């Protein structure tokens, strides 16, 4: 607390503290297009809050004549709008004064970017919300991403019309919670065809609802929500066991050597491809700089600012120590430095910055950039085989050509977010439209509301399997193939089948069989089960995930739908017994379901779907929209041995290669005339399988000098 010179509390600060304590909470449902379901989700939450006894009113909700939205208004107290006469027309606006007089605990306010009728006490609806929050009334509101001030101009160019109604970024930054309401572009277009999307106020509705426009807006919404979650994660005491794993943060260390320009260019390109924060650091060691050196640093600062990075000057004698401390404080995930110009003797006596960084850091990538560009052009990417006996190919047209069914995946950050519930809700809508749909396997986990949604749907009985004296129930693949429905619902994609069940080892392989037989599948999965994220998840949450799904399964899905839920709400569901049995609740809340864990998983989910949206859907719709041109000659070489971190290296390499659109090689180099033990052979086979499962090329070499063999291999492969 601030105090005056005489030691007494500052009265102005006391007043500010009291206002802060009485300030209402603000939650925003963020979408990317009309019809995504923001208002529906807001009203669903309102009904749940009302059942808990929360004093809640509706300030303004736009139903646009949708029966399902109007039905959710039933039973909620609605504050009558005030009528405003303007140019011979009577307009309805939210009655802020009536709400302030009523003083509910929470008020629902739709369409945050709305402009009030002329003559209103405040011009914008978000200003009305600020008045309610200041009065201590909590607000739940909705907004679409194109109305955010920082993206409105760019979004307007894609939509084909300027965005006039805007919301300052500070409103989103100050919100206590931002929850994304996701829908695939295909879902939005389907709802549009069925007349379930309001296009009023969209002068270029035809251009707005192009698939390429929807893809662009969806990615913006995903990344904006991820930024909000990331900010909450970094400011939370304790954070995660980082620093790497959630958002990439790149640091480029420069000197006054003119060659550092290459480092900045390399770092900027990598940061753009990885959607990473970008910082350039110069460490002043005390020596007086001449004018040429000062001009060089000024050039570096301008280069950094041009690519929207941050240029920082630090002071200290030990460059490696200063960089390490800065990297830890800023949660840096990757450091880019130039190769050491010291002789081997100088490095022995004085050490090198690179070696000191490698020894002093944990979970930090160090990229060493050579003084000269590689002379090798690199080998072209290997041609994709024309015949692959599966539906795991990235191109939708190729999947259709092979007669494969469509695959839609509901993705969540953790158990209990509502993936199965959303899948079953969609199934009922499809059945009402006459679609032949069956439940292949649904895991209710004892949740009554989930079990209730199965009623009315056809269920294919599970297969009974006896294993080690116990009876298990598994998906009956043969029964579904015989039944041949149009769509099968398959829960928990990462599940490992019981040995002897007669089908594949993993449930995702059963799904692949259904797709190969022309049956559409809707499935569910949590983000922690994605294979390339396995190491990140363990490092971030402390939990080793045993059941994984190859990244290719997600990449080859026709649709990936995100189910977002804030960490605090997920924990509340846990406490209410809606996820685990009562005996497991406290243990879960103090382990995997800690708020910082769920927040980190939530950000990983948002960024993963955003990346999927960028690399797959944009390529299929309008490739020229890609904001970064990829370099097909880029090739990443990961060198492994039989130490415990080999799997971590492969997974980390996979994710970097995927983001850089680079070829990915994994090499194991052993000494000539050495015979590996039987256990080593088994471990190498596991590493080879992991590499190939993640889409890489596995190579084994023997050599007298391992380092020289790696250099030769790098030169051969470019």
N, C-alpha and C positions, 0 to 999 in steps of 0.2 A: 504493500500500500504506500502511495506517495504521502510524505509528510512535509509540513511547512518548517520554516527555520526554527520555530519554537518547539518542534516535536509533535505538534498536534496534527491529526489527520487532515488532509486536504479536502475541504467540503465539496469542491467540484468533482474530485475523483470519487468521493463517497456517493455522490449523486449518479455519476456514470456507472458505478458498480451496482447500484440499486436498479437502475434502468436495465442493465444487462441481465440481472437476475430475474426481472419481471418480463423480459422480452419473450414473445411467442416463438415457437419453433416453426420452421418452414420446410415442408417437403414438396419436391417438384417431381412430377411424372414427366419424363422426357421422351419424346417420340421423334420420328423423322418424316412422317407424312400423315395426312388425315386417314383415318381408318385403321391405324396401328392398334388402337384400343386404350388410349390414355384415359379418357373419361370413364370408360367401362371399369378399368382397374382402380381408378380413384373411388368410384361409387362402391365397388366390391369391398374396398378397405373401409369405407364409411359405414357400410352395413355391419361389418365385423366389429368396428369400434362402438357402434350403437349397442350391439349385443353385450359388450363389456361394460356398458353404462356410461360411456363418454358423452358429455354434453356437446352435441354436434349439430350444426345447421348448414344448410346449403345457401351460399351467397349468390352464386350464379353457376348454372350448368347448362351447356348447350347440347341438347339431345339430338338435334338435326333430324327429328322424326324417327329415330331408330327405336323399334319396340323393346329390344333387350336393354337399351340404356334407360328408356322411360320406366321400365319395370323395376330397375334397380333404385329409382328415385322413390319408389313406393315406401311409405313409412318414415321417410326422412323429413325433418322440419325444414321448410323452405322459407327464407326471408323474401317477402314480396319485393320485386324490383321497383325502383322509382321510375316514373314516366317523364320523359324529357321531350318537349316540343321543339322541333328543329326544321325550318323551311317547309312547314306544312305537314310534317310527318312526326308521329309520336314514336320515340325510341325508348326501349327498356334498358335500364342500366342498374348495376348492383347498387343497393342502398347501403352505403357504408355507415351512415349515421344510425340507421336502424340496427345494424349488426353491433355497433359500438354500444348502443343502448341495451341491447339484448345480452351482450357480453357472454357468448358461449365459450367453451374451452377450445373448440376447433371449428373452423369454417372452411367449406369447399369453394374454391374459386377456379373456374375453368378459363382457359385461353388467356394466359398471362400477358401476352403481347397486345391484347385488345386496346384500341384507342377509344376513350370515352367520348360521348356526345359533346359538342361545343356547349359551353356554359356550365359544365361539371366543375366541381371544386378542384379536381385533379385531372390532368390530361390523360394519363395512362393508367391502366388497370394495375400494373405492378406498383404504381405509387399508392393506390388504394391498399394494396397488400402490405406495403411498408407501414402504412398508418395502423393497420390492424395488428401487425407484429409489435409495433412500438407500444400499443395499448395492452400487450400481454396476451393477445389472442393468437393461437396457433393456426396455421394455414396449410392446406393441402391444395396444390395447384397443378396445372398442366401447361406444357409448351412444346412446340416443335422446334427442332434444331435450327431450321433456316431463319428463325426469328431472333437468334442470338446475334448481338451486334457485331461480334468479331468475325462471323462467318456469313453474314447476310449478303454482303456484296458478291462474294464468290458463289454462294448458293443461287443468287439471283441470275448470274450468268448461265448457270446450268439450267435453271428453270425457264429462262427466257423472259423474265419480267423482274423489275426491281422489287425488293422486299421493303415495303413501307413501314409495316408495324414491327418494331424492334424492341428487344429487351437488353439492357446493359449487362455486360458480362458479370459485373459485381453482384447482380441478383443471384446468378447461379453459384458464384463463388461463396456467397454468404449463406446459401441455403444449408440447413442442417443435414439434409439428405436429398440426394438425387437418385431416382430409380428409373432405369431405362425400361421402356416398353418396346420390346422388339417384335418384329414380324419380318419375314422374308419378303423381298420384292414380289415373288410369285404370289404370296398370300395377299398382299395389297392389291395386286392386279386382279386376282380372283374375286376379292370383295368388291372391287370397282365394277366388274362385269355383272355382279349380282345386285348392284344398286345399293350397296351397304356403305359407300363412301360419299361424304358430302364434298362436292367440288365447288360450292358457293364461295365466291371471293377469290377463286383461282382463274385469272383471265386466260391463262395458257394451260388449262387442265390437261390438254393432250400432250404437251411437252413435259409438264410436271410428272405425269404418270408414264413416261418412258422408263424402261427398265434401267437404263444407264443412269438416269437422274436419280431414281430411287436407290440404286446401289451407292452412288456418291453420297447422298444424304444419310443413308444408313451408316456408312463408315464414319462420317462426321459425328453422328450421334454416339456411336460406340466409343470413339476415341475421346470425345468430350466427357462422357461419363467415366471413362477410365482415368482421365486427368483428375477429375474430382475425387475419385476413390484413392488415387495415388497420393494426392495432397493430404487426405485424411490419414493415410497410412504413415506418411513421413512425420506428421505432427503428433501422432499418438505416442505417449510415453512407452518406451520399451521396443516398439516397432516389431519387426520380424528379425529372424536370424539371418541377416543380410550380409553384404548389401545387395548382392545380385539376385535376380529372379523375377522382379515385378516389372519395373520399367527400366529400359536400357538408359544408362547415363554415360556418355563418352567424354573422356578427358584427353586432350592432346597436349603433350609437354613440348614446348618449343624453346630454342635458344636464339641467339642473334645470328646464327648461321643462315644464310639465304636459302639453304636447302630445306628449311623448316616449312617453306610454302607448300611443299609436297605433303607434309604431314597434315597441314590444315585442310588441304583439298581432299586428302584421303579420309580424314576424320569427318568432314562435312558430308561427303558422299555416303559414308557408312551410317552416320547419324540420320540422314534422310531416309535411307533404306530401312533402318531399324526403328524409325519413329522415335528417336532417342533425343534426350537433352544433350546439348553440345557445349563444351567449355574448353577454352584454350588457356593454358597456364604458362606463364614465364616466371622463373624463379631468379630473383636478383640476389646474387651471392656476395655483393659488397663492392665489387670492382667498378671503377668509374667507367661509364659508357661514353664512347665518342659519338659524334653527330651521325655518322653512317649507321651505327648500331641503333641509335634512337629512332632514326628514320625507318629502319627495318622493323622495329617493334611497332611503330605507328602503322606501317603497312599491314602487319599481321592483325592488328586490332580492327582495321577497316575491313579486311578480308573476313574476319570472324563475324563482325556485325552484319555484313552483307548476306551471310547465310543464317542470320538470326541466332547466332551463338553468343556466348558471353566470354569476354576476354578479361583475365584476372592476372594481376602481378602480385607475387608473393616475395617475401624476403627471408633469407636464411642461408647458412653455410652448407648444410647437408641437403642437397637437392632431393635425393631419394626420400629422406625422412619428411621433408616439407610436402612432397607430392603424396606420400602415403597418408599423412595426417589429413590433407585436404580431401583425398579420395574417400577416406572413411567418413569424414564429416559430411560430405555431399552425397553419400551413397552411390559413388561411381561404380559402374560395372565393368568398364573397359578403358584401359589406358593405352594410348598410341604414342610411341616414342621412336626416335630415329636410332639407327644402329650405332654402336659405340665406335668412335674414331680413335680410341686409345689403343696402343700396342698391347700385346699379351703381357709384356713386362709391366706396363703402366697399370693395367687392370689388376695384376697380381698385387702391386704395391698399394694402389689407391682405390681399387675396386671399381665397379661400374654401376651407373644408375639402374640399368636394366636388371642386373643380378640382385641388387639391393631391393628393388621393387618386388621381384619374384619371391625373395625370402621373407619380406616383411608383410605381404598381403595374403588374404584368404578370400577365396571365391571372387577373384578379380582376374579378368583376362588382360594379358599384356601383349599388345601387337607391336612387333618391331618392324619398322619400314626401312628398307635398304636405301642407300644413297642414290642408286640408279634403278630405273625401271627394268623389269625383267625383259630380256631380249626375246624370250620364247613367246610365240603367239598363242600357245596353248592348243591342246587338242580340242576338236569340236565335241560337243556333247554327244554321247552315244545315241544312235537311232533307237527309237522305241520299237520293239518287236511288233510286227503287224498282226500276230496272232497271240493273244493272251487268254488262257482258258479261265477267265473270270470277268466280273464286272468292275474290278478295281482299276479303272482307267479314268483319268481326270476329265476327259472331254465328254460332255453330255450326249452329243450327237453320236459318238462312238458307242456309248452304252446303249442308246436306243437302237443303233444298227445291230448290235448283238442280241437284241431282244431282252435286255435287262429291265427289271422293274425299277421304279423310282424309290429313292431312299431319303427319308427325312429324319433328322436327329434333333431331339430336344436336349439342349445342353444346360447344365447347371453348375454352380460353384461348389455345391455340397448336398448331401442328402437333406430332404425336407423343403427344398425351395419351391417345389410344385411342378416338376417335370411330368411325372406320371399323371397328375391331375389335369395338366394342360393337354396331354396326349389323349386322355379319355374324353375330355370335353370336346376336342376336335372330332373324335370318333363318333360321338352322338350327333354332331352337326352333319357329318358325312352320311351317317345312317339315315337321318331324316331326309336327305336328298336322294336316297335310294342306292347308295354305294354298298357293295357287298364287302363287309369288313368283319374281321374276327379278332378276338384276343388270343394271341399265341401264348404269351406268358406275361402276367401282370403281378408285380410284387407290391402288395398293399402294406406290408409291415405293420398290420394291425390298425391302420388308420381308417376310421369309420367313414370319413368323407370320400376317401379313395375307393373303398369297397362299395359304397353306395353308387358310384359312377359306373361300376361294372354292370349293374343291373340294367337289363334291356339290351345288352350287347351279347352277341354269340361268343361263347368261350370254348376253345378247343381244349379238352381235358389234358392235363399234363401226364407225362409218362412216369410210372413208378419204377425207381431204380434202387436195387439193394446193393449197398457198398459197405464193406467191413461191419456187417451185422446191423446196419441202419438203413432205413427207407428214405430215399430222397425223391423229390419231384423235379422233373426237368422238362424243358420244351419238347413236345412231340413233333419233331420235324417231319417225319413221314406222314403223320396225320394231316398236317397243314398242306403238304404237297399233294396229298390225295384229295383234300377238300378244295384246293385251288381257289381261294378267295381273291378278290381284287386287291385287298390290302390286309396285312397282318400287323398287329401291334406286338412289339417285342420290347419288353422292359429290360433295363440293366445290361447294356451292350457288352460291358467288360467282364461279365460273369464267366467263371470257369466251370465247364460241365463236369459232372461226376464221372469218373472212369467207368466204362462199361455201359454208358447210356445209349450207345449205338450211333451217336452223331459225332461231330467234330469236338476237339478239345475245348474250344472257346465258343461262346454264344455269337460273337460277331462273325465267325465262320459259318454258323448256321444261317445267319442273316444273308451272308454272301450266297449261300445255296439257294435261298428263297428268291433273291434278286436274279440269279442266273436262270431261274425257271420262270421269269416274267412276273413274279408277284411283288407288288409294291410293299414297302415296309416303313413303318413309323416306329422309331426306337428312342431310347433315352440313355444319357451318359453324363457323368460328372467330369469336369475338366481335369481333375487329378489323375484320371485313368489314361490320359493321352500319353503315349510312350515317350515322346521326346521331352515331356515335362517332368518325367519321373524323378530325376535328380533334383530339379528345381523345387518340386513339391516337398521332397524329403528335407532339403536344406531350409526351406521356408517354414514348414510346419513341424518338423521333427518326426513326421510319420512316414514310414516306408510303405508305399502303395504296391501291393503284390500283383493285383490284376490290372493289366494294361491292354490298350487297343492301339494298333499301329496308326500313325498319323494319316496314312493313305486312306483309311476307312473314312475319316472325316473329310479329307480333301476330295474324295470321290463321291461324297453324298450330294444329292441334288439340292437339298436345303439343309441349313443348320440354323435352328431357332434358339435364341438365348432366353432363358428364364432368369430374370434378375430379381434379387431380393437383398436388401441391406442386411448387414451382419446383425444389427440389434434386433431386427424383426425375426431373423432366423433363430436367434437365441431365445426370443420370447416364445416362438413355436416349440422350441425344445423344452422350456420350462413348463409349458402347458401340456406336455406329454403327447404332442402331435408328431414326434419324430421317433424317439426311442422309448422303451419301457421305463417307468419311474425309477427303477433300480439303477439304470445306466445314465440318468440325466446329469447328475453332478460330476461324474467322472468325465463325461463327454464335454461339458462346459469348461472344465479345467484343462483339457487336453486338446483334441482336434478342433473343438468348437469354440476355442478362444476367439474373441472379437478380432484380434490382429491376424489370426490365421484365416478366418473367413473373409476378411477384407482383402488380404493378399490373393486368395483364390479367386475372389470376385474380380479383381483387377486383371489377373491372368486370363480369366474367361472373357472379359470384355475385349482385351487386346487380341486374344487368339481368334475370336470371331471377326474382329475388324481386319486382321491379317488375312483370314480366309476369304473375307468379302473382297479384299483388294486383289489377291493373287489368283482367285478362281473366277468369281462372278464377273469382274471387270473384263477379264480376258475373253469371256464368252460373249459379252455384249458389245463393248466398244473399246478395243485395246488401246486406242489413242488417248483414252482418259488416264492411263497410267501416269502418275505424276513423276515417276523416275524411270529413265530408260535403263534397262538391265544390261549387264555386260556378259554376253554368253561365254566369253573366254575366261571369266573368273573361275578359279578352281581352288577349293579348300582341301588341304591335306592334314589329316589328324593322325599323329603318330602315337601308337599305344604300346605298352608292354603289359606284363601280367600283374601289375600293381592294382590295388582295389579301386583306383579312380578311373580305370579304363572305360567303364560304362558311362561315367560322367562325361569324359572327354568326347565320346561318340555322340551322346545326346546333345551336348552343348554345341559340338560342331555341326550337327544336323540342323539345329535351329538357326545358327548363323548362316549356314549355306542356303537354307530355304529363304531367309529374308533377303539375302544378297542375290538370289536367283543363280547360284553358283553350283558347279559340279562338286561332288563331295566324295573324297577318297579316305579310306582308313587303311593305314599301313602298319604291319607288324614286322619288324626287322630283327632277326636272331643272328647270333654269331655262327660262323661256319663251323662244322664238325661238332655242334652241340645237339644232343638228343633230348627233346622235351619229355618230361614225365607224363604219365597217363592222365593225371589230373590237369596238367597244363594243356594237353590236347583237348580235353573236354571244355576247359575254359575258353580256349581259342575258338572252338566251334560255337560256343554261346555268343562270343563277341562278333563272330562272322554273321551269325543269324540276326543279331541285333542291328548290325550295320545294314544288312540287306533289307530287313524289315522297315528300316527308316529311309530306304531309298538310296543308300550309298553303295560304293564299290569297294570290296574288301580285297586287299593285296597282302601277300606274304613274300618276304625276301630274306636271303641269307647273305651275310657279308663279313669281311674281316674287320671293317670299321663301320659301326652303325651310323655315325654322323655323316660320313661320306656317302653312304648308301641312301640316306634320306635326302641329301642335297641332289644326288643324281636322279632319284625318283622325282623330286620336285621339278627338275629341269626337263625330264622326259614328259611329264604330264602338263607342264606349263603352269 
